[in-house]
Amino acid sequence: MKPIVAVTFGDASGIGPELVAKLLLRPEARAAAQIVVVGDAWLLAEGEKAARASSPVQVIHDWKQARHGDGTPMFLEVATVAHADVISGQVTAAAGRGARLALTACLEAVKRGDADAICFAPLNKQAMKQGGMDFEDELHFFADWFGVKDYFCEFNTLGTLWTSRISSHIPLADIPKYITKDRIKSAARLTYETLTRAGFAHPRVAVAALNPHGGDGGTCGREEIDIIEPAARELNAEGLPIQGPFPADTIFLKARDGALDAIVTMYHDQGQVAVKLLGFERGVTVQGGLPVPITTPAHGTAFDIVGAGTANAQAMTQAFLLAAKMARSG
């Protein structure tokens, strides 16, 4: 039986509705899982208008109907935001609140067992916070919802290359206090386990250095000597073949050339710049450390092209396919 993947429109002011409409047209998406789109009917209509195309959908009124689907995408209407309260291409509290309400409906469904995974179109963190989200980002909102106490972090994927990070949406000035052996070991373990769940038989995982040139033997910072390398060594002793640390300006060359499957980075932009440069239109973000697969495109809401019909749905499609694959693997 196909897994059920709940899909939301993301921020109503952005390109999410167009991406969802285009996703529904993809035969590979329909083949991978039973799609259940959750949200307002007017957003689906707006998405189809922008995409200049529509796909047949089956309107359902109860999550239980999804288990009996024939593969035709389903639509479950949930009132989240009024059309009149949304300003296209602009940050609004209403859109942020609506995105959170749609996600909450999906979280409730997976908690009940009515859905197996979630794939959401891009959110806007500023709008989410204006709309009442009291967390630094959506991952912390998800983790709180599920009561996760163990380590969790975002993963970014680009085909077969994955990245995770020790610190995420924090000021650069705060990064050093996040560089601890415990956090590095937790991130590396979670990375290895998540890649195994995603189908990698023997994940090749390495950690990046923090300082330029890997600290140049301690002359340009000692984090590599005092913290990062000892953490990798302790992981090796546990039986996890974690490599590194390697200088951040060369480690992605190893990954590009096929020598690595995943890189544990020390902070947000250290990995994001490299991955987005390698393939911005294909990147996927996985919410790691949660009990169910939750994915989204790695790009943003693209307010500048809303309604133009030019939004590239490749990352949305890859995010959906990965959510379905992870759901199938249990």
FENHUDA-V587835 format. One record per pair of residues at least 6 apart in sequence whose C-alpha atoms are under 6 Angstrom apart, sorted by the first residue. I is the first residue (numbers start at 0). J is the second residue. Records with the same first field share a line. If there is no record, write none. Layout:
I = J + J
This chain:
1 = 32
2 = 32 + 115
3 = 32 + 33 + 114 + 115
4 = 34 + 115 + 116 + 117
5 = 35 + 36 + 117
6 = 35 + 36 + 37 + 117 + 118 + 119
7 = 36 + 37 + 119
8 = 15 + 16 + 120
9 = 15 + 98 + 119 + 120 + 121 + 122
10 = 94 + 98 + 122
11 = 94
12 = 87 + 88
13 = 88 + 300 + 302 + 305
14 = 300 + 305
15 = 120 + 121
16 = 42 + 46
17 = 46 + 49 + 50
18 = 312
20 = 46 + 47
22 = 316
24 = 54
32 = 323
33 = 70
34 = 72 + 73
35 = 73 + 74
36 = 74
37 = 75 + 76
38 = 76 + 77 + 101
39 = 76 + 77 + 78
47 = 53
49 = 306 + 308
50 = 308
56 = 72 + 73
57 = 73
58 = 73 + 74
59 = 74 + 75
60 = 75
79 = 97 + 100
80 = 97
88 = 302
90 = 126
91 = 126
92 = 126 + 129 + 130
95 = 126 + 127 + 130
96 = 127 + 130
108 = 114
109 = 115
115 = 326
116 = 291 + 292 + 293
117 = 293
118 = 293 + 294 + 295 + 319
119 = 295
120 = 295
121 = 299 + 300
134 = 140
151 = 287 + 288
152 = 287
153 = 285 + 286 + 287
154 = 162 + 163 + 284 + 285
155 = 161 + 162 + 283 + 284
156 = 282 + 283
157 = 282
160 = 260 + 261
161 = 261
162 = 261 + 262 + 263
163 = 263 + 264
164 = 263 + 264 + 265 + 266
165 = 265
166 = 266
167 = 266 + 267
180 = 226 + 230
197 = 325
203 = 259 + 260
204 = 241 + 261 + 262
205 = 241 + 242 + 243 + 262
206 = 243 + 244 + 262 + 263
207 = 244 + 245 + 246 + 247 + 264
208 = 244 + 245 + 246 + 247
212 = 246
213 = 246
214 = 220
228 = 244
231 = 241
264 = 270
280 = 314
281 = 313 + 314
282 = 297 + 314
283 = 295 + 296 + 297 + 318
284 = 294 + 295 + 296 + 297
285 = 294
286 = 293
292 = 322
294 = 318
295 = 318
296 = 314 + 315 + 318
